[in-house]
């Protein structure tokens, strides 16, 4: 009889360690970054307060405009390729005998890191690489914009396709069989069955897959950094790469922090708007 009141009395104590860990590892670094974004700081001397000067510089920085454009291209490409193709592979292989074996080749690249995949594909897509030889063309896949971003999107698709396929297969397996059987008795099949029955039933899982892909595409860094380092020049940078270069290459911690705050706000706002729409 006394255990329940005691559990209620100390309930905040139970979550305190986890809340403290989150505060130390997430909130404290973000608050420090937000403070640095309002200063001029080179990592060595004392930060010098500049107010909103770094954010004003964001508005007239051509490199930031390029990285924003590339980031939006990554978002659109992620929705179309890894997510779209993942759904297609899941649907086509779901009812096949031995469909799990057909999905294995798509899953293997996900076991590798983005940096590892980038190191594998960089020589393939180089000017004198295997891709030009096999295709019989003379294209600078990693030296010309926006071709370099599209090429890196294909590498990203190769890595992410398997996990998206797996998630969609889980969604297909969770669908009750009764609505599908009833729709088939009514004459629905193929595209009509998928569009009017299967797709609406998969909407909750699709919201999760698209949300994860949205956040991941906004934070794209490792593949771009290893394959092009944002170049040539700065024409393949994403917001995450711009943040890294301004902070750790140019040692402009204030401006780099401003880019980091912008990226955090954009990611959080996009996630909020997307999830709010899905809930409605």
Secondary structure, 3 states (H helix, E strand, C coil): CCHHHHHHHCHHHHHHHHHHHHHHHHHHHHHHHHHHCCEECCCCCCCEECCCHHHHHHHCCHHHHHHHHHHHHHHHHHHHHHHHHHHHHHHHHHCCCCHHHHHHHHHHHHHCCHHHHHHHHHHHHCCCCHHHHHHCCCCCCCCCCCHHHHHHHHHHHHHHHHHHHHHHHHHHHCCCHHHHHHHHHCCCCHHHHHHHHHHHHCHHHHHHHHHHHHHHHHCCCHHHHHHCCCCCCCCCCCHHHHHHHHHHHCCCHHHHHHHHHHHHHHHHHHHHHHHHHHHC
